[in-house]
Amino acid sequence: MSLRSGSGHSPDKVTSGPPEEIAVPGKGERLPAARGPAGGPPWARMGQPGEKSMDFGTSAKRLIGRLRPELAYVYAVIALAVVSVVLTVIGPLLLGRATDIIFSGVIGADLSPGATTAEAVAAARASGNDSFADMLSQMSVVPGQGIDFSALRDVILLAVGLFVLASLFTLVQGRLLNALVQRTIFRLRSDVEDKLNRLPLPYFDKQQRGEILSRVTNDIDNVSQSLQQTLSQLLTSLLTVVGVVVMMFVVSPLLALVALVTIPVSMLLTKAIAKRSQKQFIAQWTHTGALNGQIEEAFSGHELVKVFGRQAEVEASFEAKNEQLFQASFAAQFVSGIIMPAMMFIGNLNYVVIAVVGGLRVASGSMSLGDVQAFIQYSRQFTQPLTQLASMANLLQSGVASAERVFELLDAEEHSPDPVRPAEVTDPHGEVVFEHVRFSYEPETPLIEDLSLTARPGQTVAIVGPTGAGKTTLVNLILRFYELDAGRITLDGIDIATMRRADLRSEIGMVLQDTWLFGGTIRDNIGYGNPEASEEAILAAARATYVDRFVRSLPDGYDTVLDEEGSNVSAGEKQLITIARAFLADPSLLILDEATSSVDTRTEVLVQQAMAALRTDRTSFVIAHRLSTIRDADLILVMESGRIVEQGTHESLLAADGAYARLYNAQFAAPITDALTPVG
């Protein structure tokens, strides 16, 4: 074992992170919570992102762009919507024709039989009834003949058939749209999951766990709901507006121009209101994430809150964040809710104008009564989709606001990609070499400078030192949880920067002080270390780590189901299960971060014996605060402020009477002295 440590230059590459010991769980493990402000309680951490939103149009386009892989579904939905809208907008024209048939029959029944329409018009003018004569001249009337029920039946049946077909097409469209949206959200969730696995550890150090969970769950669910509720109505409403405008010009260009006056008014009004409400929706979902983070932290540390009597402070913090969320949500919903009543008011004014102008044109003979009726229906069909578009504004803005938060996660800077042609360890032994390594979390705070050391296969290397010395940082660098500022680390002669992270970590087994168990059986939790392990291998690992001893006493044995917190087993038993998991992985390099801190003294002795067998032909890094657990280590490294200040065996370091001796005496000599001091 060789060691050189000296001063180096300031880091040329900064990797943000915490100032001290964060050992990161592997894939699927619980994410570490972010640190809060100095001097504040853990539940007072905000950890929320900036509230500056992206451009609404850009975000909406990006969200719609995620539908691109489902273009076949998109085209099918559009085609069905077009056919459905065409059939729907023809309906009022047919109903107007039915009205004309009825009205013509009623008028014709009152006219003298045998006369022609021209004679009836002349007779009306001769009697001074010019308005009736003008109206009669525009009608298809047979004097003396009543309602043509045969023609009326054909028109009504045709209209009913069109409406039924339109409904069927709409039903199929809805089913395809549902598949389209759910496939898109499925890919979005998969992309987010993949992104989380590619994000570097510093990202999680700076984010509140509840905030990340809110983006992954609440925001994606809100995007799904918004797309589901708005896409169909948005497409149908836009097509309906186009179709209705065309039909209105066919029926009466003058009335169509009157109706179209409402479009710019509606657009300007909607834009003005939406601009104000979008900021509120961004604030709403930001405060939702902050509140989720506060709740998650408070309940995760529920016992700690109770012990220190901080319930009132937790409740006050919750009330403050809840009030912020209430104010933002109320403002967002209230402002966006103004759009629909405003649009309905404009639509009603438009309806009144059309009814008055249409009535005058019927009286003047310029239009038939059926055309006016059809146009009034078209005016309703015209204002209704505009009102629907306005009512969807809040859903759309809420969905885009959530999409922005998800896109921020997807756009976060990832760790450096794995090499295109990665190196592999073909003959693993566990030799680890640090060559002039330099690393710091912040450029103004150097941590590790010009560190060189060699750990040979089969050696047990213990790392000791005061809190904040950089012990766990050292092993995190081996795992490439952080990238080096300078120098390199090799594993069995291979630079770990040239390896794929998955290949590197497959050679390393790690047992943390903070145990992690997932919801499942004890067998499943041990098998997590090697998914391909047989039942015999799992049982052998359990026996080697003395897990078998307490599992046999459980009613369900290895089939005992643990909850996510592992609260139905003791802290020491949880630690034994995690050690068994590392045994099963059979790594070439073993890292133990205070792995026996939660077990009793007798069990610790047994586990130490089992670990001695495991460490054969393997390099072991042992981070320890209890110096009694590392007396037999082949080499002890003493760290202070990111530097190795001493190295040697237990006996040689005590004889040197340096930093290690001071640590040792602080743990053992002082209590003995206190015990021997006379009282009084």
C-alpha positions in Angstrom: 0.0 0.0 0.0 1.5 3.3 -1.1 0.2 6.8 -0.3 1.0 10.3 -1.3 -0.9 13.4 -0.4 -0.2 16.9 -1.1 -1.7 20.2 -2.2 -3.0 20.6 -5.7 -4.5 23.3 -7.9 -8.0 24.5 -7.6 -10.5 22.3 -9.2 -11.1 22.9 -12.9 -14.4 21.1 -12.9 -17.1 21.6 -10.3 -19.6 18.9 -9.3 -22.2 20.3 -7.0 -23.2 18.2 -4.0 -23.4 18.0 -0.3 -20.4 18.8 1.9 -20.4 15.4 3.5 -21.4 11.8 3.5 -24.2 10.8 1.3 -24.1 7.1 0.4 -26.4 6.6 -2.5 -28.7 3.6 -2.8 -28.6 1.6 -6.0 -31.2 1.5 -8.7 -34.7 1.3 -7.3 -33.7 2.5 -3.9 -35.1 5.5 -2.1 -33.8 8.8 -3.2 -32.0 11.0 -0.7 -33.7 14.1 0.6 -32.2 17.5 0.0 -30.6 19.5 2.7 -32.4 22.5 4.0 -31.2 26.0 5.0 -28.6 26.2 7.6 -30.0 26.5 11.1 -33.5 25.4 10.1 -35.4 22.2 10.9 -35.5 19.5 8.3 -39.1 20.0 7.5 -38.6 23.7 6.8 -36.7 23.0 3.6 -38.3 24.3 0.5 -36.3 22.8 -2.3 -38.7 24.1 -4.9 -37.7 25.1 -8.4 -37.8 28.6 -9.8 -41.3 29.9 -10.8 -40.2 31.3 -14.1 -42.2 29.4 -16.7 -41.3 28.6 -20.2 -43.2 30.1 -23.1 -46.7 28.7 -23.2 -46.7 28.2 -26.9 -43.3 26.5 -27.0 -44.3 24.2 -24.1 -47.7 23.4 -25.7 -46.0 22.6 -29.0 -43.5 20.3 -27.3 -46.3 18.5 -25.5 -48.2 18.0 -28.7 -44.9 16.9 -30.4 -44.8 13.9 -28.0 -47.8 12.6 -30.0 -45.6 12.1 -33.0 -44.9 8.4 -32.5 -48.6 7.8 -32.7 -49.2 9.5 -36.1 -51.3 6.7 -37.3 -53.7 7.2 -34.4 -53.5 11.0 -34.9 -54.5 10.8 -38.5 -57.3 8.3 -37.7 -58.7 10.6 -35.0 -58.5 13.6 -37.3 -60.3 11.8 -40.1 -63.0 10.5 -37.8 -63.5 14.0 -36.4 -63.7 15.6 -39.8 -66.4 13.1 -40.9 -68.3 13.5 -37.7 -68.3 17.3 -37.9 -69.3 17.3 -41.6 -72.3 15.0 -40.8 -73.2 17.2 -37.7 -73.1 20.5 -39.6 -75.3 19.2 -42.4 -78.0 18.4 -39.8 -79.3 22.0 -39.2 -79.6 22.5 -43.0 -81.9 19.4 -43.2 -83.9 20.5 -40.2 -84.3 23.9 -41.8 -85.6 22.1 -44.9 -88.1 20.3 -42.7 -89.2 23.6 -41.2 -89.8 25.0 -44.7 -91.9 21.9 -45.6 -94.1 22.4 -42.5 -94.4 26.2 -42.9 -95.1 25.9 -46.7 -97.8 23.4 -46.0 -99.4 25.6 -43.3 -99.4 28.6 -45.6 -100.5 26.6 -48.7 -103.5 25.2 -46.9 -104.8 28.7 -46.4 -104.5 29.7 -50.1 -107.2 29.1 -52.7 -106.9 25.7 -54.4 -106.1 25.6 -58.1 -104.3 29.0 -58.2 -100.5 29.2 -58.9 -98.0 30.7 -56.5 -97.6 33.8 -58.8 -101.4 34.4 -58.6 -101.4 34.1 -54.9 -98.5 36.6 -54.6 -100.4 39.0 -57.0 -103.6 38.6 -54.9 -101.6 39.5 -51.7 -100.1 42.6 -53.3 -103.5 43.7 -54.6 -104.9 43.5 -51.1 -102.0 45.7 -49.8 -100.2 42.9 -47.9 -96.7 43.5 -49.5 -94.7 41.8 -46.7 -96.7 38.6 -47.0 -96.4 38.7 -50.8 -92.6 39.1 -50.5 -92.3 36.2 -48.1 -94.6 34.1 -50.3 -92.5 34.7 -53.3 -89.5 33.0 -51.7 -91.5 29.9 -50.7 -92.2 26.7 -52.5 -96.0 26.7 -51.9 -98.7 24.8 -53.7 -102.0 26.7 -53.0 -104.6 24.5 -51.4 -102.1 21.8 -50.5 -101.2 21.1 -46.9 -98.0 19.6 -45.3 -96.2 17.1 -47.5 -95.7 14.4 -44.8 -93.9 12.1 -47.2 -91.2 14.6 -48.0 -91.1 15.6 -44.3 -90.5 12.0 -43.3 -87.7 11.5 -45.8 -85.9 14.7 -44.5 -86.3 13.8 -40.8 -85.1 10.2 -41.4 -82.0 11.5 -43.3 -81.2 14.0 -40.5 -81.6 11.3 -37.8 -79.3 8.9 -39.9 -76.7 11.6 -40.2 -76.7 12.3 -36.4 -76.5 8.6 -35.6 -73.5 8.1 -37.9 -71.9 11.3 -36.4 -72.3 9.8 -32.9 -70.8 6.5 -34.0 -67.8 8.2 -35.6 -67.4 10.3 -32.4 -67.5 7.1 -30.3 -64.7 5.4 -32.3 -62.7 8.7 -32.3 -62.9 8.8 -28.5 -61.7 5.2 -28.1 -58.7 5.9 -30.5 -57.9 9.1 -28.7 -57.9 7.4 -25.4 -55.4 4.9 -26.7 -53.3 7.7 -28.2 -53.1 9.7 -25.0 -52.4 6.7 -22.8 -49.6 5.5 -25.1 -48.1 9.0 -25.0 -48.3 9.2 -21.2 -46.8 5.7 -21.0 -43.8 6.8 -22.9 -43.6 10.0 -20.9 -43.5 8.1 -17.6 -40.9 5.7 -19.1 -38.8 8.7 -20.3 -38.9 10.2 -16.8 -37.9 6.9 -15.2 -35.0 6.6 -17.6 -34.1 10.2 -17.0 -34.0 9.7 -13.2 -31.5 6.9 -13.7 -29.3 9.1 -15.8 -29.3 12.1 -13.5 -26.2 12.7 -11.4 -26.2 12.5 -7.6 -25.9 16.3 -7.2 -29.3 16.8 -8.8 -30.9 14.8 -6.1 -28.8 16.5 -3.4 -30.4 19.8 -4.4 -34.0 18.6 -4.9 -36.5 17.8 -2.2 -37.7 14.2 -2.5 -41.3 15.2 -2.3 -40.8 17.7 -5.0 -39.4 15.1 -7.4 -42.2 12.7 -6.5 -44.7 15.4 -7.2 -43.3 15.9 -10.7 -43.2 12.2 -11.4 -46.8 11.5 -10.2 -49.0 14.5 -9.8 -47.7 16.5 -12.7 -47.7 13.6 -15.2 -51.2 12.6 -14.0 -52.4 16.1 -14.6 -50.9 16.2 -18.1 -52.7 12.9 -18.8 -56.0 14.2 -17.6 -55.6 17.5 -19.5 -54.7 15.8 -22.8 -57.6 13.4 -22.4 -60.2 16.1 -21.8 -58.9 18.8 -24.1 -57.6 17.0 -27.3 -60.9 15.6 -28.4 -62.9 18.8 -27.6 -60.1 21.0 -29.1 -60.1 19.1 -32.4 -63.8 18.8 -32.6 -64.4 22.4 -31.7 -61.9 23.8 -34.2 -63.4 21.6 -37.0 -66.9 22.6 -36.0 -66.0 26.2 -36.2 -64.6 25.8 -39.7 -67.6 23.7 -40.8 -70.2 26.0 -39.3 -68.6 29.1 -40.9 -68.7 27.4 -44.3 -72.4 26.5 -43.9 -73.3 29.9 -42.6 -71.8 31.5 -45.7 -73.8 29.0 -47.8 -77.0 30.0 -46.0 -76.5 33.7 -45.7 -73.2 35.6 -46.3 -74.6 38.7 -44.5 -75.6 36.9 -41.3 -72.2 35.1 -41.5 -70.3 38.3 -41.4 -72.4 39.5 -38.5 -71.6 36.2 -36.6 -67.9 36.4 -37.4 -67.6 39.8 -35.6 -67.5 37.8 -32.3 -64.4 35.8 -33.2 -61.8 38.6 -32.8 -63.6 39.9 -29.7 -63.6 36.4 -28.2 -59.9 35.8 -29.1 -58.8 39.0 -27.6 -60.8 38.5 -24.4 -59.6 34.9 -24.0 -55.9 35.9 -24.6 -56.1 38.6 -22.0 -57.6 36.4 -19.4 -55.4 33.4 -20.2 -52.2 35.5 -19.9 -53.0 36.3 -16.3 -54.2 32.8 -15.4 -51.1 30.9 -16.7 -48.8 32.5 -14.1 -51.3 31.3 -11.4 -51.3 27.8 -12.7 -47.5 27.7 -12.7 -47.6 28.9 -9.1 -50.3 26.4 -8.2 -48.2 23.3 -9.3 -45.0 24.7 -7.8 -46.7 25.1 -4.4 -48.2 21.7 -4.8 -44.7 20.2 -5.1 -43.5 22.2 -2.1 -46.4 21.1 0.0 -45.8 17.4 -1.0 -42.2 17.8 -0.1 -43.1 19.2 3.3 -45.6 16.5 4.0 -43.3 13.7 2.9 -40.5 15.0 5.2 -42.7 15.5 8.1 -44.2 12.0 8.0 -40.9 10.3 7.2 -39.5 12.0 10.4 -42.7 11.6 12.4 -41.0 10.1 15.4 -38.3 12.8 15.4 -40.9 15.5 15.3 -42.7 13.9 18.3 -39.5 13.4 20.2 -38.4 17.1 19.9 -42.0 18.4 20.4 -42.0 20.3 17.1 -45.6 19.4 16.1 -46.6 23.0 16.3 -43.8 24.1 14.0 -44.7 21.4 11.5 -48.3 22.4 11.6 -47.4 26.0 11.1 -45.2 25.2 8.2 -48.0 23.1 6.7 -50.5 25.8 7.2 -48.2 28.4 5.5 -47.6 26.2 2.4 -51.2 25.1 2.3 -52.3 28.8 2.3 -49.9 29.5 -0.5 -51.3 26.6 -2.5 -54.9 27.8 -1.7 -54.2 31.3 -2.9 -52.5 30.2 -6.1 -55.2 27.6 -6.9 -58.0 30.0 -6.1 -56.5 32.7 -8.3 -55.8 30.2 -11.2 -59.3 28.8 -11.2 -61.1 32.1 -10.6 -59.2 33.9 -13.4 -59.6 31.1 -15.9 -63.2 30.6 -14.9 -64.1 34.1 -16.0 -63.5 33.0 -19.7 -66.6 30.8 -20.1 -69.2 33.2 -18.7 -67.6 36.0 -20.8 -67.8 33.9 -23.9 -71.4 32.9 -23.1 -72.3 36.6 -22.8 -70.8 37.4 -26.2 -72.5 34.4 -27.7 -75.9 35.5 -26.4 -75.4 39.0 -27.8 -74.6 37.4 -31.2 -77.7 35.2 -30.9 -79.9 38.2 -30.4 -78.4 40.2 -33.3 -78.8 37.2 -35.7 -82.4 36.6 -34.6 -83.4 40.2 -35.2 -81.6 40.5 -38.5 -82.9 37.1 -39.7 -86.5 38.0 -38.8 -86.2 41.2 -40.8 -84.9 39.3 -43.8 -87.7 36.7 -43.6 -90.2 39.5 -43.4 -88.6 41.1 -46.5 -88.6 37.8 -48.4 -84.8 37.7 -48.6 -84.6 34.4 -46.6 -86.9 31.5 -45.9 -88.0 30.7 -42.3 -86.1 27.4 -42.5 -82.9 29.1 -43.5 -83.2 31.5 -40.5 -83.9 28.5 -38.2 -80.8 26.7 -39.7 -78.7 29.8 -39.3 -79.7 30.2 -35.6 -78.7 26.6 -35.0 -75.4 27.3 -36.8 -74.9 30.4 -34.6 -75.4 28.2 -31.6 -73.0 25.6 -33.0 -70.6 28.4 -33.8 -70.6 29.9 -30.3 -70.7 26.6 -28.5 -67.3 25.4 -29.6 -65.8 28.8 -28.9 -67.3 28.6 -25.4 -65.9 25.0 -25.1 -62.5 26.3 -26.1 -62.7 29.0 -23.5 -63.8 26.5 -20.8 -60.8 24.3 -21.7 -58.4 27.2 -21.2 -58.0 26.4 -17.5 -57.5 22.6 -18.2 -55.1 23.4 -21.0 -53.1 25.9 -19.0 -52.9 23.6 -16.0 -51.8 20.7 -18.2 -49.1 22.8 -19.9 -47.9 24.2 -16.5 -47.5 20.6 -15.3 -45.8 19.6 -18.6 -43.3 22.5 -18.1 -42.3 21.0 -14.7 -41.9 17.6 -16.2 -39.9 19.0 -19.1 -37.6 20.8 -16.6 -36.9 17.4 -15.1 -36.3 15.9 -18.6 -34.0 18.8 -19.5 -31.9 18.6 -16.4 -28.2 18.0 -17.0 -27.3 14.3 -17.0 -24.1 12.6 -15.9 -21.5 12.2 -18.6 -22.4 9.3 -21.0 -20.8 6.0 -20.8 -17.9 5.4 -23.3 -18.9 4.1 -26.8 -16.3 1.3 -26.4 -16.2 0.7 -22.7 -13.4 -1.1 -21.0 -14.2 -4.2 -19.0 -12.5 -6.0 -16.1 -11.8 -9.5 -17.4 -10.0 -10.8 -14.3 -11.6 -9.2 -11.2 -9.6 -9.1 -8.0 -10.5 -5.8 -6.5 -7.3 -3.8 -6.7 -8.1 -0.1 -6.4 -5.6 2.6 -7.2 -6.1 6.4 -6.6 -3.7 8.4 -8.8 -3.4 12.1 -7.9 -7.2 12.4 -7.3 -8.6 15.9 -6.8 -12.3 16.5 -6.0 -14.5 19.2 -4.4 -18.2 19.8 -4.2 -17.7 23.6 -4.6 -14.8 25.3 -6.2 -14.2 27.6 -3.3 -14.1 24.7 -0.8 -11.4 22.1 -1.8 -12.1 18.7 -0.2 -9.7 16.1 -1.7 -6.4 17.3 -3.2 -3.8 15.2 -4.9 -4.7 11.9 -3.2 -2.8 8.7 -4.2 -3.2 5.3 -2.7 -3.3 1.6 -3.6 -5.5 -1.0 -2.1 -4.4 -4.5 -3.1 -6.7 -7.6 -3.5 -7.6 -9.2 -0.2 -6.7 -6.2 1.9 -9.1 -4.7 4.4 -8.7 -0.9 4.3 -10.3 0.9 7.2 -11.1 4.6 6.8 -11.6 6.6 10.0 -11.8 10.2 10.9 -14.0 12.9 12.3 -17.4 13.8 10.8 -16.9 15.8 7.6 -13.5 14.4 6.8 -14.6 13.0 3.5 -14.7 9.2 4.3 -17.9 8.4 2.4 -16.9 10.8 -0.3 -13.9 8.7 -0.9 -15.9 5.5 -1.6 -18.6 7.4 -3.5 -15.8 8.4 -6.0 -15.0 4.7 -6.4 -18.6 4.1 -7.3 -18.6 7.2 -9.7 -21.5 8.8 -7.9 -19.4 11.9 -8.5 -16.9 12.7 -11.3 -13.3 13.6 -10.4 -11.9 17.1 -10.9 -8.5 15.7 -11.7 -6.5 12.4 -11.5 -8.0 9.0 -12.0 -9.1 5.9 -10.2 -8.4 2.4 -11.5 -10.1 -1.0 -10.7 -7.8 -3.9 -11.6 -5.8 -1.7 -13.8 -8.8 -0.2 -15.7 -9.6 3.5 -15.4 -13.2 3.5 -14.0 -14.0 6.5 -16.2 -13.6 4.2 -19.3 -16.1 1.7 -17.9 -19.8 1.7 -18.0 -21.2 2.6 -14.7 -23.4 -0.5 -14.6 -20.3 -2.7 -15.2 -18.3 -0.8 -12.6 -21.0 -1.1 -9.9 -21.6 -4.8 -10.7 -18.1 -5.4 -9.3 -18.8 -3.6 -6.1 -21.0 -4.6 -3.1 -22.0 -1.9 -0.6 -23.6 -2.0 2.8 -24.9 1.3 4.1 -25.4 2.5 7.6 -28.8 3.6 6.5 -30.5 0.3 5.7 -32.9 0.1 2.8 -35.6 -2.6 2.3 -38.4 -2.6 -0.2 -42.0 -3.9 0.3 -41.6 -7.7 -0.3 -40.6 -10.9 1.4 -37.3 -11.4 3.2 -36.3 -13.8 0.4 -36.9 -11.1 -2.2 -34.9 -8.5 -0.3 -31.9 -10.8 0.0 -32.3 -11.9 -3.7 -32.1 -8.2 -4.7 -28.3 -8.6 -4.6 -28.4 -11.1 -7.4 -31.7 -11.6 -9.3 -30.4 -14.8 -10.9 -29.4 -16.5 -7.6 -30.9 -19.8 -6.8 -32.9 -20.6 -3.6 -29.9 -22.5 -2.2 -27.6 -19.5 -2.8 -30.0 -17.2 -1.0 -30.3 -19.5 2.0 -26.5 -19.9 2.1 -26.0 -16.1 2.2 -28.6 -15.9 4.9 -26.9 -18.5 7.0 -23.5 -16.9 6.5 -24.7 -13.6 7.8 -26.8 -15.1 10.6 -30.1 -13.9 9.1 -31.3 -17.5 9.1 -31.1 -17.4 12.9 -33.9 -14.9 13.4 -35.8 -15.7 10.3 -36.5 -19.3 11.5 -38.3 -17.8 14.5 -40.8 -15.8 12.3 -44.2 -17.5 11.6 -43.7 -17.2 7.8 -40.0 -17.6 7.7 -38.4 -16.3 4.5 -41.9 -15.5 3.1 -42.4 -12.9 5.8 -43.5 -9.7 4.0 -41.7 -6.6 5.0 -43.2 -3.2 4.6 -41.3 -0.4 2.8 -39.8 0.9 6.0 -39.0 -2.6 7.3 -40.8 -1.7 10.6 -41.8 -5.3 11.3 -38.1 -6.3 12.0 -35.6 -4.6 14.3 -32.9 -2.2 13.1 -30.2 -4.8 13.6 -32.2 -7.5 11.7 -32.6 -5.1 8.8 -28.9 -4.5 8.8 -28.2 -8.2 8.7 -30.6 -8.6 5.7 -28.7 -5.9 3.8 -25.4 -7.6 4.6 -26.8 -10.9 3.3 -27.8 -9.0 0.1 -24.2 -7.9 -0.4 -22.9 -11.5 0.3 -25.2 -12.8 -2.4 -23.9 -10.3 -4.9 -20.4 -11.9 -4.5 -18.5 -8.7 -5.5 -14.8 -8.3 -6.1 -14.8 -5.1 -4.1 -16.7 -4.6 -0.8 -17.6 -1.3 0.8 -19.0 -1.3 4.3 -20.2 2.1 5.6 -20.7 1.6 9.3 -22.4 -1.7 8.3 -22.5 -3.1 11.9 -23.6 0.1 13.7 -27.2 -1.2 14.3 -26.4 -4.7 15.5 -25.7 -5.8 19.1 -22.2 -6.6 20.3 -22.6 -10.4 20.1 -24.1 -10.3 16.6 -21.4 -7.9 15.5 -18.7 -10.4 16.4 -20.5 -13.1 14.4 -20.9 -10.8 11.4 -17.3 -9.8 11.6 -16.3 -13.5 11.4 -18.6 -13.9 8.4 -17.2 -10.9 6.7 -13.7 -12.2 7.2 -14.6 -15.1 5.0 -16.3 -12.9 2.5 -13.3 -10.6 2.2 -11.0 -13.4 1.0 -9.4 -12.3 -2.3 -11.4 -9.1 -2.2 -10.6 -5.6 -1.4 -12.7 -4.2 1.4 -13.1 -0.6 2.3 -14.6 -0.2 5.8 -15.8 3.1 7.0 -16.0 3.0 10.8 -16.5 5.3 13.8 -16.2 2.5 16.3 -12.5 1.8 16.2 -12.9 -1.5 17.9 -14.4 -2.9 14.7 -11.3 -2.3 12.6 -8.4 -3.3 14.8 -7.6 -6.3 12.6 -7.7 -4.2 9.3 -4.6 -4.6 7.1 -4.4 -0.8 6.8 -6.0 2.0 8.5 -6.3 5.4 6.8 -7.0 8.4 9.0 -8.7 11.3 7.1 -9.0 14.9 8.1 -10.5 17.6 5.8 -10.3 15.4 2.8 -6.6 14.4 3.3 -5.1 11.2 4.5 -3.0 12.3 7.4 -1.9 8.9 8.7 -1.8 5.3 7.6 -0.7 2.1 9.2 -1.9 -0.8 11.4 -3.8 -0.3 14.6 -0.7 -0.9 16.7 1.7 1.3 14.7 -0.8 4.2 14.7 -1.3 4.0 18.4 2.5 4.0 18.8 2.8 7.1 16.6 0.6 8.9 19.1 -1.0 11.1 16.3 -4.5 11.7 14.9 -5.5 8.0 15.3 -4.3 7.8 18.8 -6.4 10.9 19.7 -9.5 9.3 18.1 -8.9 6.1 20.0 -8.3 7.8 23.3 -11.4 9.9 22.8 -13.4 6.6 22.6 -11.7 4.4 25.1 -9.3 6.2 27.4 -11.6 9.0 28.4 -14.4 6.8 29.6 -12.0 4.7 31.6 -10.5 7.9 33.2 -14.0 9.1 34.0 -14.8 5.8 35.6 -11.7 5.9 37.8 -12.1 9.5 39.0 -13.3 9.6 42.6 -16.7 11.2 43.1 -16.7 14.3 45.3 
